[in-house]
Amino acid sequence: MTGKGWADIRKIAAFLQAHPLPPLRAIYHSGKTRAEQTAEVLAGVLHPREGCRATEGLDPLADPTLWIERVRAESEDLMLVGHLPHLDRLSARLLSGGAIPEGLIAFQMGGLVCLRREGANWRLRWMIVPELL
């Protein structure tokens, strides 16, 4: 991770420490170095019950279908640390019910996006970017 990347994730972590999230079951990351480093910093602040771990399906060009199915079946809060364009495609398909393939959220490096399920639908709850902190 670059110096700016470390500074950005530290800003996000400090914000989360001051404004705690509801408990997380786990943080999943792609296994790529920057994603793993980011996940570890966030786990140090958020203390997910099952820790953080690398998993399949979060690589930049991964098909979002795997995680669409996983989050739909999940009953607890999770955090995914991944890459573009995958996270863009995953979020767009969740938010639009599959009608829009990408481009609903203007993701930024080091940013954090929270989606919330409401029945069968998903909504954007909030977004934090380092430049605002």
TORKOL-4160 file (C-alpha; in steps of 0.2 Angstrom, whole numbers, padded with zeros to 4 digits, m for minus):
133
<pt num="1" X="0000" Y="0000" Z="0000"/>
<pt num="2" X="0006" Y="0018" Z="m0004"/>
<pt num="3" X="0009" Y="0031" Z="0009"/>
<pt num="4" X="m0007" Y="0039" Z="0004"/>
<pt num="5" X="m0016" Y="0023" Z="0005"/>
<pt num="6" X="m0010" Y="0020" Z="0023"/>
<pt num="7" X="m0015" Y="0038" Z="0028"/>
<pt num="8" X="m0032" Y="0036" Z="0020"/>
<pt num="9" X="m0036" Y="0019" Z="0029"/>
<pt num="10" X="m0030" Y="0026" Z="0045"/>
<pt num="11" X="m0042" Y="0041" Z="0043"/>
<pt num="12" X="m0056" Y="0029" Z="0040"/>
<pt num="13" X="m0051" Y="0018" Z="0055"/>
<pt num="14" X="m0050" Y="0033" Z="0066"/>
<pt num="15" X="m0068" Y="0038" Z="0060"/>
<pt num="16" X="m0075" Y="0021" Z="0064"/>
<pt num="17" X="m0067" Y="0020" Z="0081"/>
<pt num="18" X="m0076" Y="0037" Z="0085"/>
<pt num="19" X="m0092" Y="0031" Z="0077"/>
<pt num="20" X="m0093" Y="0012" Z="0079"/>
<pt num="21" X="m0103" Y="0001" Z="0068"/>
<pt num="22" X="m0115" Y="m0013" Z="0073"/>
<pt num="23" X="m0106" Y="m0029" Z="0077"/>
<pt num="24" X="m0099" Y="m0038" Z="0061"/>
<pt num="25" X="m0098" Y="m0057" Z="0060"/>
<pt num="26" X="m0083" Y="m0056" Z="0048"/>
<pt num="27" X="m0072" Y="m0046" Z="0036"/>
<pt num="28" X="m0068" Y="m0055" Z="0020"/>
<pt num="29" X="m0055" Y="m0049" Z="0008"/>
<pt num="30" X="m0048" Y="m0054" Z="m0009"/>
<pt num="31" X="m0031" Y="m0060" Z="m0002"/>
<pt num="32" X="m0022" Y="m0047" Z="m0013"/>
<pt num="33" X="m0009" Y="m0037" Z="m0002"/>
<pt num="34" X="m0018" Y="m0020" Z="m0002"/>
<pt num="35" X="m0035" Y="m0028" Z="0002"/>
<pt num="36" X="m0027" Y="m0039" Z="0016"/>
<pt num="37" X="m0018" Y="m0024" Z="0024"/>
<pt num="38" X="m0034" Y="m0014" Z="0023"/>
<pt num="39" X="m0045" Y="m0028" Z="0031"/>
<pt num="40" X="m0032" Y="m0030" Z="0045"/>
<pt num="41" X="m0032" Y="m0012" Z="0049"/>
<pt num="42" X="m0051" Y="m0012" Z="0049"/>
<pt num="43" X="m0052" Y="m0028" Z="0059"/>
<pt num="44" X="m0041" Y="m0020" Z="0073"/>
<pt num="45" X="m0055" Y="m0006" Z="0075"/>
<pt num="46" X="m0071" Y="m0016" Z="0072"/>
<pt num="47" X="m0066" Y="m0033" Z="0080"/>
<pt num="48" X="m0077" Y="m0044" Z="0069"/>
<pt num="49" X="m0082" Y="m0060" Z="0079"/>
<pt num="50" X="m0074" Y="m0072" Z="0066"/>
<pt num="51" X="m0060" Y="m0061" Z="0062"/>
<pt num="52" X="m0054" Y="m0057" Z="0044"/>
<pt num="53" X="m0050" Y="m0069" Z="0031"/>
<pt num="54" X="m0046" Y="m0071" Z="0012"/>
<pt num="55" X="m0059" Y="m0079" Z="0002"/>
<pt num="56" X="m0063" Y="m0082" Z="m0017"/>
<pt num="57" X="m0074" Y="m0071" Z="m0027"/>
<pt num="58" X="m0067" Y="m0054" Z="m0022"/>
<pt num="59" X="m0054" Y="m0052" Z="m0036"/>
<pt num="60" X="m0056" Y="m0037" Z="m0048"/>
<pt num="61" X="m0064" Y="m0046" Z="m0062"/>
<pt num="62" X="m0073" Y="m0059" Z="m0052"/>
<pt num="63" X="m0091" Y="m0063" Z="m0056"/>
<pt num="64" X="m0102" Y="m0054" Z="m0043"/>
<pt num="65" X="m0115" Y="m0068" Z="m0044"/>
<pt num="66" X="m0106" Y="m0078" Z="m0030"/>
<pt num="67" X="m0107" Y="m0064" Z="m0018"/>
<pt num="68" X="m0124" Y="m0059" Z="m0023"/>
<pt num="69" X="m0130" Y="m0076" Z="m0017"/>
<pt num="70" X="m0119" Y="m0076" Z="m0001"/>
<pt num="71" X="m0125" Y="m0059" Z="0005"/>
<pt num="72" X="m0143" Y="m0063" Z="0001"/>
<pt num="73" X="m0141" Y="m0079" Z="0012"/>
<pt num="74" X="m0132" Y="m0070" Z="0026"/>
<pt num="75" X="m0142" Y="m0065" Z="0042"/>
<pt num="76" X="m0128" Y="m0055" Z="0050"/>
<pt num="77" X="m0117" Y="m0040" Z="0045"/>
<pt num="78" X="m0101" Y="m0043" Z="0035"/>
<pt num="79" X="m0088" Y="m0032" Z="0027"/>
<pt num="80" X="m0080" Y="m0035" Z="0010"/>
<pt num="81" X="m0063" Y="m0028" Z="0006"/>
<pt num="82" X="m0061" Y="m0030" Z="m0013"/>
<pt num="83" X="m0057" Y="m0021" Z="m0029"/>
<pt num="84" X="m0065" Y="m0012" Z="m0044"/>
<pt num="85" X="m0073" Y="m0016" Z="m0055"/>
<pt num="86" X="m0080" Y="m0030" Z="m0045"/>
<pt num="87" X="m0087" Y="m0020" Z="m0030"/>
<pt num="88" X="m0095" Y="m0008" Z="m0042"/>
<pt num="89" X="m0103" Y="m0022" Z="m0051"/>
<pt num="90" X="m0109" Y="m0031" Z="m0035"/>
<pt num="91" X="m0116" Y="m0016" Z="m0027"/>
<pt num="92" X="m0125" Y="m0010" Z="m0043"/>
<pt num="93" X="m0133" Y="m0027" Z="m0046"/>
<pt num="94" X="m0139" Y="m0028" Z="m0027"/>
<pt num="95" X="m0146" Y="m0010" Z="m0027"/>
<pt num="96" X="m0155" Y="m0012" Z="m0044"/>
<pt num="97" X="m0161" Y="m0030" Z="m0042"/>
<pt num="98" X="m0150" Y="m0035" Z="m0056"/>
<pt num="99" X="m0156" Y="m0022" Z="m0068"/>
<pt num="100" X="m0141" Y="m0011" Z="m0069"/>
<pt num="101" X="m0124" Y="m0020" Z="m0071"/>
<pt num="102" X="m0112" Y="m0006" Z="m0064"/>
<pt num="103" X="m0110" Y="0012" Z="m0061"/>
<pt num="104" X="m0122" Y="0016" Z="m0047"/>
<pt num="105" X="m0109" Y="0021" Z="m0034"/>
<pt num="106" X="m0094" Y="0032" Z="m0037"/>
<pt num="107" X="m0082" Y="0022" Z="m0028"/>
<pt num="108" X="m0065" Y="0030" Z="m0022"/>
<pt num="109" X="m0049" Y="0022" Z="m0016"/>
<pt num="110" X="m0050" Y="0020" Z="0002"/>
<pt num="111" X="m0068" Y="0023" Z="0004"/>
<pt num="112" X="m0081" Y="0013" Z="0013"/>
<pt num="113" X="m0099" Y="0010" Z="0007"/>
<pt num="114" X="m0113" Y="0002" Z="0018"/>
<pt num="115" X="m0127" Y="m0007" Z="0009"/>
<pt num="116" X="m0142" Y="m0012" Z="0020"/>
<pt num="117" X="m0155" Y="m0026" Z="0015"/>
<pt num="118" X="m0173" Y="m0021" Z="0017"/>
<pt num="119" X="m0183" Y="m0036" Z="0014"/>
<pt num="120" X="m0179" Y="m0042" Z="m0004"/>
<pt num="121" X="m0171" Y="m0025" Z="m0008"/>
<pt num="122" X="m0155" Y="m0017" Z="m0005"/>
<pt num="123" X="m0152" Y="0002" Z="m0001"/>
<pt num="124" X="m0136" Y="0013" Z="0000"/>
<pt num="125" X="m0135" Y="0017" Z="0019"/>
<pt num="126" X="m0120" Y="0028" Z="0019"/>
<pt num="127" X="m0103" Y="0031" Z="0011"/>
<pt num="128" X="m0087" Y="0038" Z="0018"/>
<pt num="129" X="m0072" Y="0044" Z="0008"/>
<pt num="130" X="m0055" Y="0049" Z="0016"/>
<pt num="131" X="m0056" Y="0066" Z="0008"/>
<pt num="132" X="m0071" Y="0071" Z="0019"/>
<pt num="133" X="m0062" Y="0066" Z="0035"/>
